[in-house]
């Protein structure tokens, strides 16, 4: 009888397509042989994983079509099995896989679309938490405001792409009225956010992207304002901050001095 570690490694290899006759002794057979049961298990497991990827990356599937996506997802499954039991969390490595997937070379933006789908999935499953609002800043002395270091709300992701991923996403949705998107319309930056019942993203300009990138790195509001103005000298940091507050982009402050 195989030891537990060997059994787990054997099943992982079996799911990736390796024939493992030694696993038959760990499987009970009746009218269906142990080998047949293992093949059935592998088939259903792969289908489940491909289905999970299709749920997480619907925009990618909409772009390439169901058949192309299924083949691509099956190749990914053979390379990377889930590392945890929650299928909704499976696929973190899929965007990187897509970027190197030969048959998709004619779609250079596809990996970034996979990143956007992944970020939306992450946001959707993030916990809801209180957000920073203008009223939440009422007790902060004006002279200390620029020293604050707010954090983005849980599940938020800032994405920057050389391609117009925001317009491509909208054009790929069911019933979309957006026409053909030219790759010359890029680059684009988006902020993905958790919403009460869903996940969504907001397009941000270069100054807003610089402001947010500084916040992600742990900078203060003052330092983020400097980063925005460095990128776009005409930018108004107050307007940027006001827009981000309206988007509820920041987690509520835990401690205010």
C-alpha positions as CSV (number, residue, x, y, z in Angstrom):
1,X,0.0,0.0,0.0
2,X,1.3,3.4,-0.9
3,X,2.2,5.9,1.8
4,X,0.0,9.0,2.0
5,X,2.6,11.3,0.4
6,X,3.2,8.8,-2.4
7,X,-0.5,8.4,-2.9
8,X,-1.0,12.1,-3.2
9,X,1.9,12.5,-5.6
10,X,0.6,9.6,-7.6
11,X,-2.9,11.0,-8.0
12,X,-1.4,14.4,-9.0
13,X,0.7,12.7,-11.7
14,X,-2.3,10.6,-12.8
15,X,-4.5,13.8,-13.2
16,X,-1.8,15.3,-15.4
17,X,-2.0,12.3,-17.7
18,X,0.7,9.9,-16.3
19,X,-0.3,6.3,-16.2
20,X,0.1,5.0,-12.7
21,X,-0.9,1.3,-12.4
22,X,0.3,1.3,-8.8
23,X,-2.7,3.5,-7.8
24,X,-5.1,0.6,-8.6
25,X,-4.5,-1.0,-5.3
26,X,-5.8,2.1,-3.6
27,X,-9.1,2.1,-5.5
28,X,-11.9,-0.3,-4.9
29,X,-13.3,-1.9,-8.1
30,X,-16.5,-3.8,-8.7
31,X,-18.3,-4.0,-12.0
32,X,-16.0,-1.1,-13.0
33,X,-12.3,-1.9,-12.8
34,X,-10.0,0.2,-10.6
35,X,-8.2,1.4,-13.7
36,X,-11.5,2.5,-15.3
37,X,-12.5,4.3,-12.2
38,X,-9.2,6.2,-12.2
39,X,-9.8,7.2,-15.8
40,X,-13.3,8.4,-15.0
41,X,-12.0,10.4,-12.1
42,X,-9.3,12.0,-14.2
43,X,-11.9,12.9,-16.9
44,X,-14.3,14.5,-14.4
45,X,-11.6,16.3,-12.5
46,X,-10.2,17.9,-15.7
47,X,-13.7,18.9,-16.8
48,X,-14.3,20.5,-13.4
49,X,-11.0,22.4,-13.5
50,X,-11.6,23.7,-17.1
51,X,-15.1,24.7,-16.0
52,X,-13.7,26.6,-13.0
53,X,-11.3,28.4,-15.3
54,X,-14.1,29.3,-17.7
55,X,-16.0,30.8,-14.7
56,X,-13.0,32.8,-13.6
57,X,-11.9,34.0,-17.1
58,X,-15.2,34.6,-19.0
59,X,-13.8,37.5,-21.0
60,X,-10.9,35.5,-22.2
61,X,-13.3,32.7,-23.3
62,X,-15.5,35.3,-25.0
63,X,-12.6,36.6,-27.0
64,X,-11.1,33.3,-28.2
65,X,-14.3,31.1,-28.3
66,X,-15.3,28.1,-26.2
67,X,-13.3,25.5,-28.2
68,X,-10.0,27.5,-28.2
69,X,-10.4,28.3,-24.5
70,X,-11.1,24.7,-23.6
71,X,-8.0,23.5,-25.3
72,X,-5.9,26.2,-23.7
73,X,-7.4,25.5,-20.3
74,X,-6.8,21.8,-20.6
75,X,-3.1,22.5,-21.3
76,X,-2.9,24.7,-18.2
77,X,-4.6,22.1,-16.1
78,X,-1.9,19.6,-17.2
79,X,0.7,22.0,-16.0
80,X,-0.8,23.4,-12.8
81,X,-3.3,21.6,-10.5
82,X,-5.1,23.4,-7.6
83,X,-3.0,24.1,-4.5
84,X,-6.1,24.6,-2.3
85,X,-9.6,23.2,-2.1
86,X,-11.5,26.3,-3.3
87,X,-12.0,26.1,-7.0
88,X,-12.9,29.8,-7.2
89,X,-9.3,30.6,-6.2
90,X,-7.8,28.3,-8.9
91,X,-6.1,29.9,-11.9
92,X,-3.7,32.5,-10.4
93,X,-1.1,31.3,-12.8
94,X,-3.3,31.3,-15.8
95,X,-2.5,34.8,-17.1
96,X,1.2,34.0,-17.1
97,X,0.4,30.8,-19.0
98,X,-1.6,32.6,-21.5
99,X,1.2,35.1,-22.2
100,X,3.4,32.1,-23.3
101,X,0.7,30.1,-25.1
102,X,1.8,29.8,-28.7
103,X,-1.6,29.5,-30.4
104,X,-2.6,32.9,-28.8
105,X,0.4,34.8,-30.1
106,X,-1.8,36.8,-32.4
107,X,-3.6,38.2,-29.4
108,X,-0.9,40.0,-27.5
109,X,-3.5,41.6,-25.2
110,X,-5.0,38.3,-24.1
111,X,-2.8,37.8,-21.0
112,X,-3.7,41.3,-19.8
113,X,-7.4,40.4,-20.2
114,X,-6.8,37.3,-18.2
115,X,-5.2,39.5,-15.5
116,X,-8.3,41.7,-15.5
117,X,-10.6,38.7,-15.2
118,X,-8.5,37.3,-12.4
119,X,-8.6,40.6,-10.6
120,X,-12.4,40.8,-10.9
121,X,-12.7,37.3,-9.5
122,X,-10.4,38.2,-6.6
123,X,-12.4,41.3,-5.9
124,X,-15.7,39.4,-6.1
125,X,-14.6,37.0,-3.4
126,X,-13.0,39.6,-1.2
127,X,-14.7,40.4,2.2
128,X,-16.8,43.5,2.3
129,X,-15.4,46.1,4.6
130,X,-16.0,49.7,5.6
131,X,-14.7,52.3,3.1
132,X,-13.1,55.6,3.6
133,X,-15.5,58.5,2.9
134,X,-15.2,62.3,3.1
135,X,-17.1,62.2,6.4
136,X,-14.5,59.7,7.7
137,X,-11.8,62.4,7.3
138,X,-13.7,65.0,9.3
139,X,-11.7,64.5,12.4
140,X,-8.3,64.6,10.7
141,X,-6.6,68.0,11.1
142,X,-6.0,69.6,7.8
143,X,-2.2,69.9,8.5
144,X,-2.1,66.1,8.9
145,X,-4.2,65.1,5.9
146,X,-1.2,64.7,3.6
147,X,0.6,62.5,6.1
148,X,-2.2,59.8,6.0
149,X,-1.3,56.5,4.4
150,X,-4.7,55.0,3.4
151,X,-4.8,51.4,2.0
152,X,-6.8,50.3,-0.9
153,X,-10.0,48.4,0.0
154,X,-9.7,44.6,0.3
155,X,-9.7,42.9,-3.0
156,X,-8.6,45.9,-5.0
157,X,-6.1,45.7,-7.8
158,X,-4.4,48.3,-9.9
159,X,-3.7,47.1,-13.5
160,X,-1.7,48.8,-16.2
161,X,-1.7,47.6,-19.7
162,X,-0.2,48.6,-23.0
163,X,-3.6,47.8,-24.6
164,X,-7.1,49.3,-24.1
165,X,-8.2,46.5,-21.8
166,X,-11.1,48.5,-20.5
167,X,-12.7,48.9,-24.0
168,X,-11.8,45.3,-24.9
169,X,-13.6,44.1,-21.8
170,X,-16.7,46.2,-22.6
171,X,-16.7,45.0,-26.2
172,X,-16.5,41.4,-25.1
173,X,-19.6,41.4,-22.8
174,X,-22.8,39.7,-23.9
175,X,-25.0,42.2,-25.8
176,X,-22.2,44.7,-26.0
177,X,-22.8,47.7,-28.2
178,X,-19.2,48.8,-28.4
179,X,-17.8,48.4,-31.9
180,X,-14.4,47.2,-33.0
181,X,-11.6,48.2,-30.6
182,X,-8.3,49.3,-32.1
183,X,-5.2,48.3,-30.1
184,X,-3.9,51.8,-31.0
185,X,-6.4,53.1,-28.4
186,X,-4.1,51.9,-25.6
187,X,-2.5,52.0,-23.1
188,X,-5.0,51.8,-20.3
189,X,-5.0,51.6,-16.5
190,X,-7.9,50.3,-14.4
191,X,-8.7,50.0,-10.7
192,X,-10.6,46.8,-9.9
193,X,-12.8,47.1,-6.8
194,X,-15.2,45.0,-4.7
195,X,-18.8,46.2,-4.9
196,X,-21.6,45.2,-2.5
197,X,-23.0,42.6,-4.9
198,X,-20.3,42.2,-7.5
199,X,-16.9,43.4,-8.7
200,X,-16.2,46.2,-11.1
201,X,-13.4,48.4,-12.5
202,X,-12.9,52.1,-13.1
203,X,-10.6,53.4,-15.8
204,X,-8.0,55.8,-14.5
205,X,-5.8,58.3,-16.3
206,X,-2.0,58.5,-16.0
207,X,-2.0,60.9,-13.0
208,X,-4.6,58.8,-11.1
209,X,-2.6,55.7,-11.9
210,X,0.6,57.3,-10.5
211,X,-1.3,58.4,-7.4
212,X,-2.7,54.9,-6.8
213,X,0.6,53.2,-7.5
214,X,2.2,55.3,-4.8
215,X,-0.5,54.4,-2.3
216,X,-0.1,50.7,-3.1
217,X,3.6,51.1,-2.3
218,X,2.7,52.6,1.1
219,X,3.3,56.2,0.4
220,X,1.4,59.0,2.1
221,X,-1.3,61.1,0.4
222,X,1.3,63.9,0.0
223,X,3.8,61.6,-1.7
224,X,1.0,60.2,-3.9
225,X,0.1,63.8,-4.9
226,X,3.7,64.5,-5.8
227,X,3.8,61.3,-7.9
228,X,0.7,62.3,-9.8
229,X,2.0,65.8,-10.5
230,X,5.4,64.4,-11.6
231,X,3.6,62.4,-14.3
232,X,1.1,65.1,-15.2
233,X,2.1,68.6,-14.1
234,X,-1.4,70.0,-14.7
235,X,-3.0,67.3,-12.5
236,X,-5.0,68.4,-9.5
237,X,-4.3,66.0,-6.6
238,X,-7.4,67.2,-4.8
239,X,-9.6,66.2,-7.7
240,X,-7.9,62.9,-7.9
241,X,-8.4,62.1,-4.2
242,X,-12.0,63.3,-4.4
243,X,-12.7,60.9,-7.3
244,X,-11.1,58.0,-5.5
245,X,-13.1,58.7,-2.4
246,X,-16.3,58.8,-4.6
247,X,-15.3,55.4,-5.9
248,X,-14.8,54.1,-2.4
249,X,-11.3,52.9,-3.3
250,X,-9.8,53.1,0.2
251,X,-10.4,51.1,3.3
252,X,-11.7,53.0,6.3
253,X,-9.1,54.4,8.5
254,X,-8.5,52.3,11.6
255,X,-6.8,54.9,13.8
256,X,-7.0,58.7,13.3
257,X,-4.7,60.9,15.3
